[in-house]
Amino acid sequence: MRTYIVMLLQFIIWSGYTLIEWLSKHDLLIYKVIMFFVFFYLAFIIGHQIIKSLSKTLFITSVSLVLYTSIHFTLARLIY
């Protein structure tokens, strides 16, 4: 159950990242990369607070990022 909660919270975080990236479309690439690492760190810290295992948290954070990215690009390709 904790894994499910962490995945949901991290999907919310990745959605927030997508929204902020869309709002800052004229920023330089370095700022977007820094922003990505800030959001990744935020997702990792929130996941670690709930799960309490570094390796499991890193795995879940990576899986949630891959899932969100694949869903995001699949839906974007269907829309456009």
C-alpha positions as CSV (number, residue, x, y, z in Angstrom):
1,M,0.0,0.0,0.0
2,R,2.9,2.4,0.7
3,T,4.3,1.8,-2.7
4,Y,1.0,2.7,-4.3
5,I,0.8,5.9,-2.3
6,V,4.3,6.9,-3.2
7,M,3.6,6.2,-6.9
8,L,0.5,8.4,-6.8
9,L,2.4,11.2,-5.0
10,Q,5.2,11.0,-7.4
11,F,2.8,11.1,-10.4
12,I,1.5,14.4,-8.9
13,I,5.0,15.7,-8.6
14,W,5.8,14.7,-12.2
15,S,2.6,16.4,-13.4
16,G,3.7,19.6,-11.6
17,Y,7.0,19.4,-13.3
18,T,5.4,19.0,-16.7
19,L,3.2,22.1,-16.0
20,I,6.1,24.2,-14.8
21,E,8.2,23.1,-17.8
22,W,5.4,24.0,-20.1
23,L,5.1,27.5,-18.4
24,S,8.9,28.0,-18.8
25,K,9.2,27.0,-22.4
26,H,11.5,30.0,-23.2
27,D,14.0,29.2,-20.5
28,L,17.5,27.8,-21.3
29,L,18.1,24.1,-21.2
30,I,20.3,24.3,-18.2
31,Y,17.5,25.8,-16.1
32,K,15.2,23.0,-17.2
33,V,17.8,20.4,-16.2
34,I,18.3,22.0,-12.8
35,M,14.5,22.1,-12.4
36,F,14.3,18.4,-13.3
37,F,16.8,17.5,-10.6
38,V,15.0,19.6,-8.0
39,F,11.8,17.7,-8.8
40,F,13.5,14.4,-8.8
41,Y,15.0,15.1,-5.4
42,L,11.6,16.2,-4.1
43,A,10.0,13.0,-5.3
44,F,12.8,11.0,-3.8
45,I,12.7,12.7,-0.4
46,I,8.9,12.3,-0.2
47,G,9.1,8.7,-1.2
48,H,11.9,8.0,1.3
49,Q,9.8,9.6,4.1
50,I,7.1,7.0,3.4
51,I,9.0,3.9,2.5
52,K,12.1,4.3,4.6
53,S,14.4,2.3,2.3
54,L,16.9,4.0,0.0
55,S,17.1,1.3,-2.6
56,K,13.4,0.7,-2.8
57,T,12.7,4.4,-2.9
58,L,15.2,4.9,-5.8
59,F,13.6,2.0,-7.7
60,I,10.1,3.3,-7.2
61,T,11.1,6.8,-8.1
62,S,12.8,5.6,-11.3
63,V,9.8,3.4,-12.2
64,S,7.3,6.2,-11.6
65,L,9.4,8.6,-13.8
66,V,9.6,6.0,-16.6
67,L,5.9,5.3,-16.4
68,Y,4.9,8.9,-16.3
69,T,7.2,9.8,-19.2
70,S,5.9,6.9,-21.4
71,I,2.3,7.8,-20.7
72,H,3.0,11.5,-21.3
73,F,4.7,10.9,-24.7
74,T,2.1,8.3,-25.7
75,L,-0.8,10.7,-25.0
76,A,1.0,13.6,-26.6
77,R,1.6,11.5,-29.7
78,L,-2.1,10.6,-29.9
79,I,-3.3,14.1,-29.5
80,Y,-0.9,15.6,-32.1
